[in-house]
Amino acid sequence: MLPDVLRMPAHLYNDDRIYRAMHALPARQRLIQQHLFARRAPGSVRMALYDVSSWYSHNHGCAVHHFGHSSDHREDRTQILIGLITDADGRHITLHMLRGTRTSVASLVPCLRRMARRFDLTHIAIVNDNSFVSAANLAYLHEHGYSVITRLARTTIVDLVEKHSVEYQPD
């Protein structure tokens, strides 16, 4: 797969070229993601799995590293959030780095917007855990035609049933 993306014959590989190629990857991330996504049948994606992870470091010079809520309980370190979207088979669709000041719940909509723009993926089912459930996220998903598969707390289910019409209630 790497020779296809880099358009470099295997006999030309050496460590220096690989490191130069790795250095060039961030500038070509969008193109590479679109190329890899186009290799599968884009219409076959009906469901996307979403999760986020925090990555902490000692770095204070990077624009996306910030102090924020750490799920690893490392409030003494700056961090970034990494939002990952895969298809139902676990194949990578896209990965987004977000400022470390964001929370998991605030990461969903920006990642979905980018995914929709880059791959024209809308009207699919989004699967995630209850750490992404908020009234704003549910409203965004509903407004943009996404279906949602998630785990909700009992109190959240009761609130949704009480606040919304029968047509809007999640299955």
VMD Tcl script that draws the C-alpha trace (Angstrom):
set ca {
  {0.00 0.00 0.00}
  {2.82 2.46 0.81}
  {4.35 2.23 -2.69}
  {0.94 3.15 -4.16}
  {0.51 6.17 -1.92}
  {4.08 7.46 -2.23}
  {4.50 6.35 -5.85}
  {7.98 5.07 -5.08}
  {9.29 1.65 -6.23}
  {10.27 -0.64 -3.37}
  {13.90 -0.89 -4.54}
  {14.34 2.85 -3.88}
  {13.46 2.62 -0.17}
  {16.09 3.41 2.44}
  {15.91 4.89 5.93}
  {16.53 8.48 4.83}
  {13.77 8.33 2.23}
  {11.35 6.76 4.69}
  {12.04 9.49 7.27}
  {11.60 12.21 4.62}
  {8.34 10.58 3.57}
  {7.15 10.45 7.20}
  {8.01 14.13 7.55}
  {5.89 14.90 4.48}
  {2.85 12.91 5.65}
  {1.08 15.62 7.70}
  {0.88 17.93 4.69}
  {-0.59 15.10 2.62}
  {-2.87 13.58 5.27}
  {-6.10 14.67 3.61}
  {-5.04 13.40 0.18}
  {-3.86 10.07 1.60}
  {-7.08 9.58 3.57}
  {-9.20 10.35 0.52}
  {-7.12 8.00 -1.65}
  {-7.41 5.14 0.83}
  {-11.12 5.75 1.36}
  {-11.78 5.78 -2.39}
  {-10.23 2.31 -2.70}
  {-13.21 0.79 -0.90}
  {-16.76 1.24 -2.11}
  {-17.70 4.53 -0.39}
  {-21.40 3.71 -0.66}
  {-20.80 0.60 1.40}
  {-20.19 2.62 4.58}
  {-23.48 2.63 6.44}
  {-22.10 2.73 9.96}
  {-19.17 4.53 11.58}
  {-17.65 3.85 14.98}
  {-16.36 6.89 16.87}
  {-14.12 7.14 19.89}
  {-11.65 9.60 21.30}
  {-8.47 9.16 23.27}
  {-6.24 11.60 25.07}
  {-2.50 11.60 24.63}
  {-0.43 13.48 27.14}
  {3.12 14.67 26.80}
  {5.81 16.91 28.22}
  {5.66 19.17 25.14}
  {4.61 22.75 25.73}
  {5.46 24.14 22.28}
  {2.81 22.48 20.11}
  {-0.31 24.47 19.26}
  {-2.72 21.62 20.03}
  {-1.15 20.56 23.36}
  {-3.08 22.10 26.24}
  {-3.99 21.36 29.81}
  {-7.48 19.92 29.95}
  {-9.60 17.15 31.42}
  {-7.41 14.05 31.37}
  {-9.14 10.68 31.26}
  {-5.76 9.24 32.33}
  {-5.74 11.50 35.42}
  {-2.62 13.34 34.24}
  {-3.73 16.91 34.87}
  {-0.03 17.78 35.30}
  {0.66 17.19 31.58}
  {-0.47 18.90 28.42}
  {-2.49 16.71 26.11}
  {-4.16 16.40 22.75}
  {-7.33 14.53 21.91}
  {-7.40 12.10 19.04}
  {-10.79 11.39 17.48}
  {-10.91 8.17 15.46}
  {-13.67 7.18 13.05}
  {-13.71 3.67 11.58}
  {-16.21 1.75 9.49}
  {-18.19 -1.17 10.93}
  {-15.32 -3.54 10.10}
  {-12.88 -1.41 12.08}
  {-11.13 0.00 9.01}
  {-9.83 3.53 9.49}
  {-11.85 6.30 7.86}
  {-10.30 9.34 9.47}
  {-8.33 10.53 12.46}
  {-8.50 14.02 13.92}
  {-6.21 15.72 16.39}
  {-8.03 18.19 18.61}
  {-6.89 20.70 21.20}
  {-6.33 19.19 24.62}
  {-8.83 21.61 26.15}
  {-11.76 19.83 24.50}
  {-13.82 17.20 26.24}
  {-14.93 13.94 24.65}
  {-18.47 15.20 24.25}
  {-17.22 18.37 22.47}
  {-15.12 16.36 20.00}
  {-17.91 14.53 18.15}
  {-19.43 17.27 16.01}
  {-16.14 18.73 14.66}
  {-14.96 15.24 13.68}
  {-18.26 14.41 11.96}
  {-18.21 17.73 10.08}
  {-14.73 17.00 8.76}
  {-15.68 13.45 7.84}
  {-18.76 14.64 5.96}
  {-16.74 17.26 4.05}
  {-13.85 14.98 3.15}
  {-15.74 11.80 2.27}
  {-19.32 12.94 1.69}
  {-20.43 10.57 4.45}
  {-23.82 11.54 5.77}
  {-26.99 9.67 6.63}
  {-25.09 6.84 8.28}
  {-25.33 5.36 11.76}
  {-22.83 6.67 14.29}
  {-21.88 4.25 17.06}
  {-20.32 5.60 20.24}
  {-20.47 5.29 23.99}
  {-22.43 7.47 26.36}
  {-19.54 9.89 26.96}
  {-20.53 11.59 23.67}
  {-24.21 12.00 24.48}
  {-25.41 15.54 24.98}
  {-28.52 17.39 23.92}
  {-26.45 19.43 21.44}
  {-24.83 16.33 19.90}
  {-28.16 14.49 19.62}
  {-29.74 17.54 18.01}
  {-26.85 17.85 15.53}
  {-27.04 14.16 14.61}
  {-30.81 14.32 14.18}
  {-30.66 17.55 12.15}
  {-28.03 16.15 9.77}
  {-29.72 12.80 9.18}
  {-27.42 10.56 11.21}
  {-28.75 7.58 13.09}
  {-27.25 6.94 16.51}
  {-26.36 3.74 18.32}
  {-25.18 4.49 21.83}
  {-25.56 3.51 25.43}
  {-27.61 5.96 27.40}
  {-27.98 6.25 31.14}
  {-31.49 5.59 32.44}
  {-31.90 9.23 33.52}
  {-30.99 10.41 30.02}
  {-33.57 8.08 28.47}
  {-36.27 9.34 30.83}
  {-35.35 12.98 30.03}
  {-35.47 12.32 26.27}
  {-38.86 10.62 26.51}
  {-40.26 13.50 28.57}
  {-38.80 16.33 26.44}
  {-39.31 15.12 22.88}
  {-42.15 13.96 20.73}
  {-42.70 10.28 19.96}
  {-41.26 10.82 16.45}
  {-37.92 12.01 17.85}
  {-37.46 9.43 20.58}
  {-34.52 7.11 20.01}
  {-35.20 3.42 19.54}
}
mol new
graphics top color blue
foreach p $ca { graphics top sphere $p radius 0.5 }
foreach p [lrange $ca 0 end-1] q [lrange $ca 1 end] { graphics top cylinder $p $q radius 0.2 }
display resetview
